[in-house]
Amino acid sequence: MNKFFSVNLNLIKKQLKPTIIVHGGCGEYSDEKVNKKLIGCKIAASLGYKSLQKTGSVLDAVENTIRYLEDNPNFNCGYGSVLNDLGEVEMDASIVDGKDLSYGGVFVIKDVAHPITLARLIMEKSSYCVLTGKGALKFAKNNGVSVLKPGALVSPQAKQLLEKSTQFGATEAGTVGCCAMDIHGNLAAGTSTGGLNKKLRGRCGDTAAAGAGTYADNSVGAVSSTGHGESCVKVCLTCNILNEISKGVPPKQAASMCLKNIQRRFKQTAGVIILTKTGDIAAAVTASRMVWVAIKDGKVFYGTKTGEVLVD
């Protein structure tokens, strides 16, 4: 039976502090994989936090955090992406600016090392919210993004997984996401994924779907999700969680309600990280494992399994 856990770290409400929270995906992971993910998430969170302190930009913090994870083969994004049914890497990513609800997303992108950077470019350099496939690739080229040789993002781990998989969806990797807040209360969120192993070519899930996989609004909070994408899309997961929080429901309770709804209606699992406008942090999941790391006011908090909240 799937378990549910949530954490809520209510830290120093009197004055907003630079804050970042990162997740490395949820699933039934081995202890070895969890340890690798934890190391990666701690490094990524540290890079993002330093970026936030240096530039004061929540968008820089989210982008830099996820860029690191996209280069790490222990996560299902960028170079670690799983493969579709034809043995190709097809990725989705999105980023949201909570200040004005600016949104950038990319679906089914190939041969770009950092989809999160492309998503931000779409948000800032175009009049569109989302681009897909060949159109997104053309936009990338026109805006100075390096396009790799076909197959350059296919990792040995992904090839091995595809070859041994008897059903689509199996993976020990995981979608990644990040939420950040500055001292002024500005929020941003981002998510990046390689999708489902052995998926049909062209499939996309919740990651780049506004209000499903990623959302941020300075008036409420920021959320990034992981898990069964189609289910997250059906319930508009991240938007619904923020809607509950806007009604006064505590973050961990809002996450619990929405995640259990997915579990009850679709028999699927998912997980989220949340950062509210007041600086409250929550992480919740209905799978057995989800690695998350948060840094606030220089303090590092993390968890990897049911009920675990540790401090470095």
C-alpha positions as a Markdown table, in Angstrom:
| # | Residue | x | y | z |
|---|---|---|---|---|
| 1 | Met | 0.0 | 0.0 | 0.0 |
| 2 | Asn | 1.3 | 3.5 | -0.8 |
| 3 | Lys | 2.2 | 5.6 | 2.1 |
| 4 | Phe | 1.7 | 9.3 | 2.7 |
| 5 | Phe | 4.0 | 11.7 | 4.4 |
| 6 | Ser | 4.2 | 15.4 | 4.6 |
| 7 | Val | 6.4 | 17.9 | 6.4 |
| 8 | Asn | 5.8 | 21.5 | 7.3 |
| 9 | Leu | 8.7 | 23.7 | 8.4 |
| 10 | Asn | 7.4 | 27.0 | 9.7 |
| 11 | Leu | 10.5 | 29.1 | 9.9 |
| 12 | Ile | 11.0 | 32.6 | 11.2 |
| 13 | Lys | 7.8 | 34.3 | 10.0 |
| 14 | Lys | 8.7 | 37.8 | 11.2 |
| 15 | Gln | 11.1 | 38.6 | 8.4 |
| 16 | Leu | 11.2 | 36.8 | 5.0 |
| 17 | Lys | 14.4 | 35.0 | 4.3 |
| 18 | Pro | 15.9 | 33.8 | 1.0 |
| 19 | Thr | 14.5 | 30.3 | 0.7 |
| 20 | Ile | 14.9 | 27.4 | -1.8 |
| 21 | Ile | 13.4 | 23.9 | -1.9 |
| 22 | Val | 14.2 | 21.2 | -4.4 |
| 23 | His | 12.9 | 17.7 | -5.2 |
| 24 | Gly | 14.4 | 14.9 | -7.1 |
| 25 | Gly | 11.3 | 13.0 | -8.1 |
| 26 | Cys | 9.2 | 10.4 | -6.3 |
| 27 | Gly | 8.9 | 6.6 | -6.7 |
| 28 | Glu | 10.0 | 3.2 | -5.4 |
| 29 | Tyr | 13.7 | 3.9 | -5.3 |
| 30 | Ser | 16.5 | 1.7 | -4.0 |
| 31 | Asp | 18.6 | 3.0 | -1.1 |
| 32 | Glu | 21.6 | 3.4 | -3.4 |
| 33 | Lys | 19.6 | 5.6 | -5.8 |
| 34 | Val | 18.2 | 7.6 | -2.9 |
| 35 | Asn | 21.7 | 8.4 | -1.6 |
| 36 | Lys | 22.8 | 9.6 | -5.1 |
| 37 | Lys | 19.7 | 11.7 | -5.4 |
| 38 | Leu | 20.2 | 13.2 | -2.0 |
| 39 | Ile | 23.8 | 14.2 | -2.8 |
| 40 | Gly | 22.7 | 15.7 | -6.1 |
| 41 | Cys | 19.8 | 17.7 | -4.5 |
| 42 | Lys | 22.0 | 19.1 | -1.8 |
| 43 | Ile | 24.5 | 20.3 | -4.3 |
| 44 | Ala | 21.7 | 21.8 | -6.5 |
| 45 | Ala | 20.0 | 23.5 | -3.6 |
| 46 | Ser | 23.3 | 25.0 | -2.5 |
| 47 | Leu | 24.0 | 26.3 | -6.0 |
| 48 | Gly | 20.5 | 27.8 | -6.2 |
| 49 | Tyr | 20.7 | 29.4 | -2.7 |
| 50 | Lys | 24.1 | 31.0 | -3.5 |
| 51 | Ser | 22.6 | 32.3 | -6.8 |
| 52 | Leu | 19.7 | 33.7 | -4.9 |
| 53 | Gln | 22.0 | 35.5 | -2.4 |
| 54 | Lys | 24.3 | 36.8 | -5.2 |
| 55 | Thr | 21.7 | 38.1 | -7.7 |
| 56 | Gly | 18.5 | 38.3 | -5.6 |
| 57 | Ser | 16.7 | 36.7 | -8.5 |
| 58 | Val | 14.3 | 33.9 | -7.8 |
| 59 | Leu | 14.3 | 33.0 | -11.5 |
| 60 | Asp | 18.1 | 32.7 | -11.6 |
| 61 | Ala | 17.9 | 30.5 | -8.5 |
| 62 | Val | 15.3 | 28.1 | -9.9 |
| 63 | Glu | 17.1 | 28.0 | -13.3 |
| 64 | Asn | 20.6 | 27.4 | -11.9 |
| 65 | Thr | 19.3 | 24.7 | -9.5 |
| 66 | Ile | 17.6 | 22.8 | -12.2 |
| 67 | Arg | 20.4 | 23.2 | -14.7 |
| 68 | Tyr | 22.7 | 21.3 | -12.4 |
| 69 | Leu | 20.1 | 18.5 | -12.0 |
| 70 | Glu | 19.7 | 18.3 | -15.8 |
| 71 | Asp | 23.4 | 17.5 | -16.1 |
| 72 | Asn | 23.2 | 14.7 | -13.4 |
| 73 | Pro | 22.3 | 11.3 | -14.8 |
| 74 | Asn | 20.7 | 10.3 | -11.5 |
| 75 | Phe | 17.7 | 12.4 | -12.3 |
| 76 | Asn | 15.1 | 12.1 | -15.1 |
| 77 | Cys | 15.8 | 15.3 | -16.9 |
| 78 | Gly | 18.4 | 16.6 | -19.3 |
| 79 | Tyr | 21.2 | 14.0 | -19.6 |
| 80 | Gly | 19.5 | 11.6 | -17.2 |
| 81 | Ser | 16.2 | 11.5 | -19.2 |
| 82 | Val | 14.5 | 8.2 | -19.9 |
| 83 | Leu | 13.9 | 7.2 | -23.5 |
| 84 | Asn | 10.7 | 7.0 | -25.6 |
| 85 | Asp | 9.6 | 3.9 | -27.5 |
| 86 | Leu | 12.1 | 4.7 | -30.3 |
| 87 | Gly | 15.0 | 5.2 | -28.0 |
| 88 | Glu | 15.0 | 9.0 | -28.1 |
| 89 | Val | 15.2 | 11.6 | -25.4 |
| 90 | Glu | 12.1 | 13.9 | -25.4 |
| 91 | Met | 11.9 | 16.4 | -22.6 |
| 92 | Asp | 9.5 | 18.9 | -21.0 |
| 93 | Ala | 10.2 | 21.8 | -18.7 |
| 94 | Ser | 8.5 | 25.0 | -17.4 |
| 95 | Ile | 9.2 | 28.0 | -15.2 |
| 96 | Val | 6.8 | 30.5 | -13.6 |
| 97 | Asp | 7.4 | 34.0 | -12.2 |
| 98 | Gly | 5.0 | 34.5 | -9.3 |
| 99 | Lys | 5.4 | 38.3 | -9.5 |
| 100 | Asp | 3.4 | 38.7 | -12.7 |
| 101 | Leu | 2.4 | 35.1 | -13.5 |
| 102 | Ser | 4.8 | 35.0 | -16.5 |
| 103 | Tyr | 5.0 | 31.5 | -17.7 |
| 104 | Gly | 7.4 | 29.6 | -20.0 |
| 105 | Gly | 7.1 | 26.0 | -21.0 |
| 106 | Val | 8.6 | 23.6 | -23.6 |
| 107 | Phe | 7.1 | 20.3 | -24.6 |
| 108 | Val | 8.8 | 17.4 | -26.4 |
| 109 | Ile | 12.1 | 19.1 | -26.9 |
| 110 | Lys | 15.1 | 17.1 | -28.2 |
| 111 | Asp | 18.9 | 17.7 | -28.2 |
| 112 | Val | 18.9 | 20.7 | -25.8 |
| 113 | Ala | 21.0 | 20.1 | -22.7 |
| 114 | His | 19.0 | 22.5 | -20.5 |
| 115 | Pro | 15.3 | 22.6 | -21.2 |
| 116 | Ile | 14.7 | 24.8 | -18.2 |
| 117 | Thr | 16.8 | 27.6 | -19.8 |
| 118 | Leu | 14.9 | 27.2 | -23.0 |
| 119 | Ala | 11.6 | 27.5 | -21.0 |
| 120 | Arg | 12.8 | 30.7 | -19.4 |
| 121 | Leu | 13.8 | 32.1 | -22.8 |
| 122 | Ile | 10.3 | 31.4 | -24.1 |
| 123 | Met | 8.9 | 33.2 | -21.2 |
| 124 | Glu | 11.2 | 36.3 | -21.5 |
| 125 | Lys | 12.0 | 36.5 | -25.2 |
| 126 | Ser | 8.6 | 35.6 | -26.9 |
| 127 | Ser | 5.0 | 36.5 | -26.7 |
| 128 | Tyr | 4.1 | 32.8 | -26.1 |
| 129 | Cys | 3.8 | 30.6 | -23.0 |
| 130 | Val | 4.6 | 27.2 | -24.5 |
| 131 | Leu | 6.5 | 25.9 | -27.6 |
| 132 | Thr | 6.8 | 22.3 | -28.7 |
| 133 | Gly | 9.0 | 20.0 | -30.8 |
| 134 | Lys | 10.5 | 21.4 | -33.9 |
| 135 | Gly | 9.2 | 24.9 | -33.3 |
| 136 | Ala | 10.8 | 25.0 | -29.9 |
| 137 | Leu | 14.1 | 23.7 | -31.4 |
| 138 | Lys | 14.0 | 26.5 | -34.0 |
| 139 | Phe | 13.3 | 29.1 | -31.3 |
| 140 | Ala | 16.3 | 27.7 | -29.3 |
| 141 | Lys | 18.7 | 28.0 | -32.3 |
| 142 | Asn | 17.5 | 31.6 | -33.0 |
| 143 | Asn | 18.1 | 32.6 | -29.4 |
| 144 | Gly | 21.6 | 31.2 | -29.1 |
| 145 | Val | 20.9 | 27.9 | -27.4 |
| 146 | Ser | 23.4 | 25.2 | -28.4 |
| 147 | Val | 21.7 | 22.3 | -30.1 |
| 148 | Leu | 23.5 | 19.0 | -29.6 |
| 149 | Lys | 24.0 | 16.1 | -32.0 |
| 150 | Pro | 21.1 | 13.7 | -32.1 |
| 151 | Gly | 21.5 | 11.1 | -29.4 |
| 152 | Ala | 24.0 | 13.1 | -27.3 |
| 153 | Leu | 21.6 | 13.1 | -24.3 |
| 154 | Val | 21.1 | 9.4 | -24.4 |
| 155 | Ser | 22.9 | 8.1 | -21.2 |
| 156 | Pro | 24.1 | 4.5 | -20.7 |
| 157 | Gln | 21.6 | 4.1 | -17.8 |
| 158 | Ala | 18.7 | 5.2 | -19.9 |
| 159 | Lys | 19.6 | 2.7 | -22.7 |
| 160 | Gln | 20.0 | -0.1 | -20.2 |
| 161 | Leu | 16.6 | 0.8 | -18.6 |
| 162 | Leu | 14.8 | 0.8 | -21.9 |
| 163 | Glu | 16.3 | -2.6 | -22.9 |
| 164 | Lys | 15.4 | -4.3 | -19.7 |
| 165 | Ser | 11.9 | -2.8 | -19.3 |
| 166 | Thr | 8.9 | -5.0 | -19.8 |
| 167 | Gln | 6.4 | -2.2 | -19.3 |
| 168 | Phe | 6.4 | 1.5 | -20.0 |
| 169 | Gly | 6.9 | 4.0 | -17.1 |
| 170 | Ala | 9.5 | 2.0 | -15.1 |
| 171 | Thr | 12.3 | 4.2 | -13.9 |
| 172 | Glu | 14.6 | 4.9 | -10.9 |
| 173 | Ala | 15.2 | 8.4 | -12.1 |
| 174 | Gly | 12.8 | 11.2 | -11.3 |
| 175 | Thr | 11.4 | 14.5 | -12.5 |
| 176 | Val | 13.0 | 17.4 | -10.7 |
| 177 | Gly | 11.6 | 20.7 | -9.5 |
| 178 | Cys | 12.5 | 23.8 | -7.5 |
| 179 | Cys | 10.7 | 26.7 | -5.7 |
| 180 | Ala | 12.5 | 29.9 | -4.5 |
| 181 | Met | 11.6 | 33.0 | -2.6 |
| 182 | Asp | 13.6 | 36.3 | -2.1 |
| 183 | Ile | 13.5 | 38.7 | 0.8 |
| 184 | His | 10.8 | 40.7 | -0.8 |
| 185 | Gly | 8.4 | 37.8 | -1.1 |
| 186 | Asn | 8.9 | 37.2 | -4.8 |
| 187 | Leu | 8.3 | 33.6 | -5.8 |
| 188 | Ala | 9.3 | 31.3 | -8.7 |
| 189 | Ala | 8.9 | 27.7 | -9.5 |
| 190 | Gly | 10.3 | 25.4 | -12.2 |
| 191 | Thr | 10.1 | 21.7 | -13.2 |
| 192 | Ser | 12.0 | 19.6 | -15.7 |
| 193 | Thr | 11.6 | 16.0 | -16.8 |
| 194 | Gly | 12.3 | 13.3 | -19.4 |
| 195 | Gly | 8.8 | 11.9 | -18.9 |
| 196 | Leu | 8.0 | 8.2 | -18.8 |
| 197 | Asn | 10.3 | 5.4 | -19.8 |
| 198 | Lys | 9.2 | 3.7 | -23.1 |
| 199 | Lys | 6.5 | 6.3 | -23.6 |
| 200 | Leu | 5.0 | 6.8 | -27.1 |
| 201 | Arg | 6.9 | 9.3 | -29.1 |
| 202 | Gly | 5.4 | 12.8 | -28.6 |
| 203 | Arg | 3.9 | 12.1 | -25.2 |
| 204 | Cys | 4.0 | 14.9 | -22.7 |
| 205 | Gly | 2.7 | 15.0 | -19.1 |
| 206 | Asp | 2.2 | 17.7 | -16.5 |
| 207 | Thr | 5.6 | 19.3 | -16.2 |
| 208 | Ala | 5.0 | 22.0 | -18.8 |
| 209 | Ala | 1.3 | 22.2 | -18.3 |
| 210 | Ala | 0.5 | 25.4 | -16.4 |
| 211 | Gly | -1.2 | 24.7 | -13.1 |
| 212 | Ala | -0.6 | 21.0 | -13.3 |
| 213 | Gly | 3.1 | 20.4 | -12.8 |
| 214 | Thr | 4.3 | 23.9 | -11.9 |
| 215 | Tyr | 2.8 | 27.1 | -10.6 |
| 216 | Ala | 3.7 | 30.2 | -8.6 |
| 217 | Asp | 1.8 | 33.3 | -7.5 |
| 218 | Asn | 3.3 | 35.8 | -5.0 |
| 219 | Ser | -0.2 | 36.2 | -3.4 |
| 220 | Val | -0.2 | 32.5 | -2.4 |
| 221 | Gly | 2.9 | 30.4 | -3.0 |
| 222 | Ala | 4.8 | 28.2 | -5.4 |
| 223 | Val | 4.5 | 24.5 | -6.1 |
| 224 | Ser | 6.4 | 21.9 | -8.3 |
| 225 | Ser | 5.1 | 18.4 | -8.7 |
| 226 | Thr | 6.4 | 14.9 | -9.6 |
| 227 | Gly | 4.7 | 11.6 | -10.2 |
| 228 | His | 2.1 | 10.3 | -12.6 |
| 229 | Gly | 1.8 | 13.2 | -15.1 |
| 230 | Glu | -1.6 | 12.3 | -16.6 |
| 231 | Ser | -3.2 | 12.3 | -13.2 |
| 232 | Cys | -1.6 | 15.6 | -12.2 |
| 233 | Val | -3.0 | 17.1 | -15.4 |
| 234 | Lys | -6.5 | 15.8 | -14.7 |
| 235 | Val | -6.7 | 17.5 | -11.3 |
| 236 | Cys | -4.7 | 20.6 | -12.2 |
| 237 | Leu | -2.5 | 19.6 | -9.2 |
| 238 | Thr | -0.3 | 22.6 | -8.4 |
| 239 | Cys | -3.0 | 25.1 | -9.1 |
| 240 | Asn | -5.5 | 23.3 | -6.9 |
| 241 | Ile | -3.0 | 23.1 | -4.0 |
| 242 | Leu | -2.5 | 26.8 | -4.1 |
| 243 | Asn | -6.2 | 27.4 | -4.4 |
| 244 | Glu | -6.7 | 25.4 | -1.1 |
| 245 | Ile | -3.9 | 27.4 | 0.6 |
| 246 | Ser | -5.5 | 30.6 | -0.5 |
| 247 | Lys | -8.6 | 29.6 | 1.4 |
| 248 | Gly | -6.6 | 29.3 | 4.6 |
| 249 | Val | -5.8 | 25.5 | 4.4 |
| 250 | Pro | -2.3 | 24.8 | 5.8 |
| 251 | Pro | 0.2 | 23.7 | 3.1 |
| 252 | Lys | 0.7 | 20.2 | 4.2 |
| 253 | Gln | -3.1 | 19.6 | 4.6 |
| 254 | Ala | -3.7 | 21.1 | 1.1 |
| 255 | Ala | -1.1 | 18.8 | -0.4 |
| 256 | Ser | -2.5 | 15.8 | 1.4 |
| 257 | Met | -6.1 | 16.5 | 0.2 |
| 258 | Cys | -5.0 | 16.9 | -3.5 |
| 259 | Leu | -2.5 | 14.0 | -3.5 |
| 260 | Lys | -4.9 | 11.6 | -1.9 |
| 261 | Asn | -7.5 | 12.6 | -4.4 |
| 262 | Ile | -5.2 | 11.3 | -7.2 |
| 263 | Gln | -4.5 | 8.2 | -5.2 |
| 264 | Arg | -8.2 | 7.5 | -4.6 |
| 265 | Arg | -9.5 | 8.3 | -8.1 |
| 266 | Phe | -6.7 | 7.1 | -10.3 |
| 267 | Lys | -4.7 | 4.7 | -8.2 |
| 268 | Gln | -1.6 | 6.7 | -9.0 |
| 269 | Thr | 1.1 | 8.4 | -6.9 |
| 270 | Ala | 2.5 | 11.9 | -7.0 |
| 271 | Gly | 4.5 | 14.3 | -4.8 |
| 272 | Val | 5.0 | 18.1 | -4.4 |
| 273 | Ile | 7.1 | 20.7 | -2.8 |
| 274 | Ile | 5.5 | 23.9 | -1.6 |
| 275 | Leu | 6.8 | 27.3 | -0.6 |
| 276 | Thr | 4.2 | 29.8 | 0.6 |
| 277 | Lys | 4.2 | 33.6 | 0.5 |
| 278 | Thr | 4.9 | 33.6 | 4.3 |
| 279 | Gly | 8.0 | 31.3 | 3.9 |
| 280 | Asp | 6.3 | 28.0 | 5.0 |
| 281 | Ile | 7.8 | 25.0 | 3.4 |
| 282 | Ala | 6.1 | 21.7 | 2.8 |
| 283 | Ala | 6.9 | 18.4 | 1.0 |
| 284 | Ala | 4.4 | 15.7 | 0.5 |
| 285 | Val | 4.2 | 12.4 | -1.5 |
| 286 | Thr | 2.1 | 9.3 | -1.8 |
| 287 | Ala | 4.9 | 7.1 | -3.1 |
| 288 | Ser | 7.3 | 5.5 | -0.7 |
| 289 | Arg | 10.3 | 7.8 | -1.5 |
| 290 | Met | 10.9 | 11.4 | -2.5 |
| 291 | Val | 14.2 | 13.2 | -2.0 |
| 292 | Trp | 13.8 | 16.9 | -1.1 |
| 293 | Val | 16.2 | 19.5 | 0.2 |
| 294 | Ala | 15.4 | 23.0 | 1.6 |
| 295 | Ile | 17.7 | 25.8 | 2.5 |
| 296 | Lys | 16.4 | 28.8 | 4.5 |
| 297 | Asp | 18.5 | 31.4 | 6.4 |
| 298 | Gly | 21.5 | 29.2 | 5.9 |
| 299 | Lys | 20.0 | 26.1 | 7.4 |
| 300 | Val | 19.6 | 22.9 | 5.4 |
| 301 | Phe | 16.6 | 20.6 | 5.9 |
| 302 | Tyr | 16.0 | 17.4 | 3.9 |
| 303 | Gly | 14.1 | 14.1 | 3.8 |
| 304 | Thr | 14.0 | 10.9 | 1.8 |
| 305 | Lys | 11.3 | 8.7 | 3.2 |
| 306 | Thr | 8.1 | 8.7 | 5.2 |
| 307 | Gly | 8.1 | 11.1 | 8.1 |
| 308 | Glu | 11.8 | 11.9 | 7.7 |
| 309 | Val | 12.9 | 15.5 | 8.4 |
| 310 | Leu | 16.6 | 16.0 | 9.0 |
| 311 | Val | 18.8 | 19.0 | 9.6 |
| 312 | Asp | 22.4 | 19.3 | 8.5 |
